[in-house]
Amino acid sequence: MRNIIKTFLLHGFRIIYSYFAWMRKYSKNRDKYDIEVKYQKLHHLCEKISKSLNADITVKGIENIPSETVCYLSNHISMTDPLIYLSVFHKPTTFVCKKEIKNYPFVAKCIDSIEGEFIDRQDLKSSLRTMMKVEKDLRTRKKSWLIFPEGTRNKDRKSLLLDFHYGTFKAPTKAKVPLVPCVIYGSHRLIFYKTKFKRYPIYVEFGQPLYPSEYENMSTQEVAKIIQSRVQTMLSYHARQEDKEALMKALKNKYKESM
């Protein structure tokens, strides 16, 4: 909570100004403004917010991201995951979010301003229509998309990934774009975390992409299992180990300062 108060004190005016100056305008007229312009404004805002939240982000595997339009498939552990990814991605990238996000005006406008979509997980027909929009947009090759195939946050961060939803993969595979598995860990510390580190370690990694030529003869179930396996490997053998080392380092620094 202290982190949130500090962020608002530092960037409250900037956030309110952004909301009224361009977020509402961009979200209302989604096709009128260039996605590059819209995205860069939100990217810079998210960079500043993540810094004020004391996020110490380590990014690995950037070299694995193709230069073309892609679909990122990530685990999901915190409501701040999109914030971190928006801080990391330099090229236009948007999200598929659950419809409940619309109850948070600022966050909803952020997603709307970069042409994201909201999915109703309880309505199959509505979900299909949303994913058809994603597929259509991916075919334009104007921006990349990030999807959380688990469908919800995994609150047990020490457990295995929740099963990936096969339907998630229909849009990107039909659009024939590279699928980039990615993992995020540590973002849960930015809000409502008791330990008061000066910096909160967050780990982001991008794995080897699965290209259309590799999955063209596969079912969505097979594709989902491959991507889930790659994300799970990065999470279990890279992210959690890196996180453990980063936390130990932070605790040592905190102990030294208290002496």
N, C-alpha and C positions, 0 to 999 in steps of 0.2 A: 504493500500500500504506500509506503514511503517513496518508493520509486515512481509511482504514478503521480503523487503530489509534486515531487521534484520536477518531473517532466512537464506537468501543466504550468508550473511556475516559470520554467525556462522557455517553454514553447507555446504556452496557452494562446498568446496573441497570434502567433504564426498559424496555429491550428485553426483558430476561429476565422482568421483572415482567409486562409486557404479554402475553408468550407464555403464561405460566402462569395469569395472572389472568383473561384474557378471550379471547385468540385460540383456544385449544384448546376452550374452552366454546362459542364462537360457531361454530367450524367443525364441531363435533360435533352441534350442534343448530341447523342452518341456518335452519329455519323458525320457531323458537321466539322469536327476538329481532327487534326492529324494525330494518330495514335502515338507517334514518337514524341510530340510536344506534350501531350497529356501524360504519358508515362514518365517522362523525365521529371516533370514537376512532382509527381507522387513519389518517385524514386528518391529524389533529394530530400523531400519531407520525411520519408521513412528512415533515411540515413541519419538525419538529425535526431529523430525521436529515439531510434535504437541506441545512439550514442548517449543520449541523456538518461536512458534506462540502464546505462553501464554494461551494455552488451559487448562482450569481448569475443567477436566472431572469427573462428578459424574456418577457412574454406579450402577444400581440397578437391582435386579432380576437374578443375575448370577446363583442362585440356581435353576432357572427354566430351565436352558439349560441342556438337556440330554447329557450323556457322549458319545453317539453314533453320527454318522454323521447326520446332520440336514440341513434344508433349512430355512434360516432367511428371513423374509418378513418385510421390513421396509418402513416407509415414507421417502421422499427425499426432502430436502430443500436447499442443498448447494453442490457445486462441491467438497467441502472438506469432505463430509460425508464418502466416502471410506477411506480417510486418518484417520479419527477418529476411524472408525470400525477396521481398520488394527492395530491401536494402542491398541485397547481394546481386540481383539481376540488373544488368546494365542495359539490356535490350528489352523492348516491349514484351511483357509477359502478363497474362491475366489469369483469373481463377474461376473454378466452379465452386460455389459456396452453398451451404444449406440455406434454405429460405428463411430460417429463424434469424439469420444475420440482419435481415431487413428491420428487425426490431431495434437495432443499434444504428441510429441515423448517420453518425460520422463514418463508421466502418462501411455501412451500406453505400454511402456516396463515394467512398474511396474505390470500392469494387466497381460500382456503376461508372465512375469516371474513366476507368480503363477498359470498359466494355466487357466486364465479367458477367457471369450468369449465376442465377440462384436456382437451386434444384429442390423440388419437393420430394423428399425421400419416401413419403407415404402415398404418393400418387404416381403410379406407374406410367400412365399416359403423359402426364406432365413431365416426368423425368426423361421419357423418350424424346419429347419435343425439345427439351433443353439440350440434350446430348446431340440432337440433330443440328441445332444451332451451332454447337461447338464444332461439329464435323464440317459444317459449311464454312465456318470462319477459318478453320485450319487449312482448308483447301485454298483460301485466298493467299496464304503464306505471309500475312501482314504482321502477325504476332504469334508468340508461343503461348501455350497454356500449361498451367500446373493443376493437377488433380490429386486429391487424397483418396486413393482407392479403398481405404478402410471404411470410408463413409462417415466416420466420426472420430473424435479424439480417443486415443488409447490411454486411459488414465493410469493403467498399471505399466509404468515405464520400464519395469524390469522383465516384463513378460515378452512372449513372442508377439509378432505383429498379429493384428486381427486379420481374418480372411479378406483378401482383396475381392471386391465386387467385379465379376466378369464383365458386366455391362459397361463399366467404366472404360473398357478398352475398345469398344466398338467404334466410337467416334474417331480416335486417332489412327486406328488400323485401317478404317475405311478411307480416311484422308491420306493414308500412306506417308506418315511423317515418322522420323526417328523417335523412339521411346527412350527417354533418359531416366533411369532409376536414380533417386536421390534420397538422402537421409538427413534429418535434422535432429539434434539432441541438445538439451540444456535450456531451450527456450521457455520451459515451464518455470524457470527461476525468476524471470523478469517481473512477475506480478505475484503478490501474496506469498513471497518466500521469506522465511524467518531468518536464515543466516545472512548476515549483512556484510557480504564481500564488497570490496571496492569495485571489482569488476566481476561480471557473471559470465563464465565461459560457455560459449555456444559453438557447437560443431556442425558444419554443413559439408556434405560430400556428394559429388556427382560420379556415378558409376559408368561403366561401359554401356553405350546405347545399343538398343536392339533396332536394327535397320529394317525397312520394308522388305528388302530382298531376303532377309532372314526369317521374317514371320509371315510372308505372303501365303504360305500353305498351312499355317497353323490356325487352330480355333482360338477364340478369345480366352477360353479356359486355359489353354496351353500357354498363351502369351502372358496371362495374369500370373500363372505359377512361376514362369521364368523371372518376371520382373520382381515378384514378391521374394523369390529366393535371393536375388541380387541385393534388394534393399535389406533383407534380413541379415545377410552376410556383412554388409557395411555397418549395420546397426550393432550387431553382436561382437564383431571382431575389430572394428575400427572406432566407431563413435563412442561406445561405452568405455573402451580402454583409454582413448584420448581424453574423455571427460574425467575419468578417474585420476589421471595424471594431472590434469589442469586443476581439479579441485584440491588435490594434495599440495600443489604449488601455491594456490590461493590461501589455503589454511596455514601453510608455513609462513607466508608473507604477513598474514594477519597476526600470527603468534609473535613474530619478530617485532612488529610495530607496537605490540602491547607490552613488550619488555622494557 
